[in-house]
């Protein structure tokens, strides 16, 4: 039987909650032999706050 799903997409932002979701997705992917795709998500509001404080991680974080 061919499985319905072939990949698992798990968004991560390196928060404790996304870390737990990532660990669960890894276990599920291993058990089901599925491909795991990570998507790094960024809260753009946080980038704006960093910009106001002069704390840019990389120059590309600067808003125009």
N, C-alpha and C positions, 0 to 999 in steps of 0.2 A: 504494500500500500504506500502510495506517495503522500507525504505529509502536506498539510495545508499551508504551513509556513516554512520559509527557508532562512529567514533572517530575523534577528531581534534588534530593534533600534532602541538604544538607551541614552537619553540626554543626561549630560553631567555638567555640573557647575562647581564641583569640588566642595560642596556643602556636605555636612554629615548625612542629610537625607538622601542626596544623590549618591553618596558613597554606599549607603545601604542598598539602594536600588541597583547600582552597578554590580555589587556582590551577588545579589539575587539573580540578575540577568546572566552573569557568568555561570552560575550553577545551572540555571535553566538551559542555557546554550550548550553546556557540556553534556548534560543529561539527555538532551534531545538531538545532539549533534547538529546544531544550527549555527549559522554565522552570526557573530555579534558585531554590530556597528555602533560606535560611540559618536555622539553628537555633542560637542562642547557648546554650551549656551552661555551667553553673557547678558546680564541685566544692564541695558544701556543707561538706565538711571544711575547705576553705580559708576559707570564710566564718567558721566557728567559730573558727579560729585567729586571724583578724583581730579578731574580737570579743574574744578573750582578751587581745589586745594593745592593745585600744582603738582599732583602725584600721578604722572603718566607712566604706565608700565613700559610702553613702547611708543615711539613717535606716531605710529599709525592710530593710536587711541585718541589723538587730538581731534576735536570736532571742528568742522569748518564753519 
